[in-house]
Amino acid sequence: MLAALVRTTGSLAIAEDAVQDAIVTALEVWPRTQVPDEPRAWLTVTARRRAIDVLRREAARGGKELAAMAAVEPDDGPVPEYVVHDDLLRLLFTCCHPALSLETQVALALRTLCGLSVAETGRALLVPEATMAKRLTRARQKIAVAGIPYRVPDAAELPDRIRGVAATVYLLFNEGYSPADGDAPERRDLAAQALRLCRLLRELLPDEASIMGLLALVLLTEARRPARIDADRFVLMADQDRSLWDASLIREGVLLVGLALQRTPDSPDLYVLQAAIAACHCLAATAGDTDWVAITSWYDVLVRIADTPVVRLNRAVALAERDGTVAGLAAMDEIDGLDSYALWHAARAELLLREGLKHEAVAAFEAALELPVNAAQREHLRARLAECRPAS
Amino acid sequence: MPQYAALIYNADLDWTQPEQAHIMGDYNEFGEAAAALIRGGAALYPTSTATTVTVNGGKGGDVVTTDGPFAETKEVLTGFYLLECADLDEAVKWAAKIPGAWTGRVEVRPVIDFGAGAS
């Protein structure tokens, strides 16, 4: 695009400015209008218009005639798929530039790559709409004036950029799979766009284990999606109808996990490990067949590289299955910092109920319901709560 | 092409003292390597020589001068370069080659080009 514009305007500076302006406009406009079917064509036309404006202004200033103006016309035509993919990747890397904070990267990606409104982006990231609007404006301004480039980094820079991009894509997927709050139990458009971006990253970096892991994790999670909501109510994995799971996604995901594990024998990767755990779940024909010994071991490794309260909570759930409810509860109670995390209360409630501690379970379900959950999770928690109260 | 100020924050130092000679050597190397994009810059005397000025009550108010830098911090502005780069990635790449980034920090800030016309 730049090369063509340099050719027609005869000025690298004007062409570069025009392209940069078009990108900033895209960051502003696309979230409102959705990313066009042919982003490259859109950007080209916008950049050309911008270049014409600049040339006209310069011509007026210098009193010159611009005979070459006719050359600056869009050469419309079908844009090949790989060009569209290239534009999405560029946009992804621009949104995920390390000169932007992680929250800003995710916000920009949700807004620009997934087409969420400012209000929706704010809700997804638990930030008031006005704050989110300010943050997005500041981000666009920084992209423009600081000259954050619109390009996929070259091979030498890519390894440093992968982590940030992967983290953002994973957060996009999670927000689609399990919205932070609101009435929708899932946002399939977000999850689908995240999956698309994962596949593009895999094409860009076919040998990168963490990207294989990320794609596998997304595939294996997506595979179980059809079974996890029933009549607007969240269904626990143990109770899901496994015949609804998507066998072809599982096959693809499991193959990728195998490949990724081979490439990381002595440097466990966050996404590969989580994908391995997801694979264990997906490969169990029934809930009773789940290999909790393997899953607990994977969590042991995961805790070593990513010791977060949520990882510890998941490990405690696995431990309860492997070593019994008492061990699981003990592990859960050891975790600090999850008082305001609804799923911690909900997981504890389930184990308390198994131990026959109904009063404590009721209190834990109630605590979970006090915290932000989406509508499907709330329905599930309410139903569980009703089940542990004696019928009246 | 955009210009960037690379502001060098480090432990306070006196560039003019002989014990800084080895650092000056590193800076000279940077200066040669980046000659094509350096548009300006300066090394600053230590903050003990700094005077901070403020006008109480806004325009036309009382001029108050204070001995010392704006903020007493461990790392202070010790100098800066003005670099002309294609984009932020290039500016960051060069900022990482400034010796001050190895011992302290370099803040990269885009410079406003008031001559660029309205936009």
Interface residues (C-beta under 8 A of the other chain):
Chain A: A13 D21 R57 H97 A99 V145 A146 G147 I148 P149 P153 E157
Chain B: M1 P2 C85 A86 D87 L88 D89 A91 V92 V108 R109 P110 I112 G117 S119
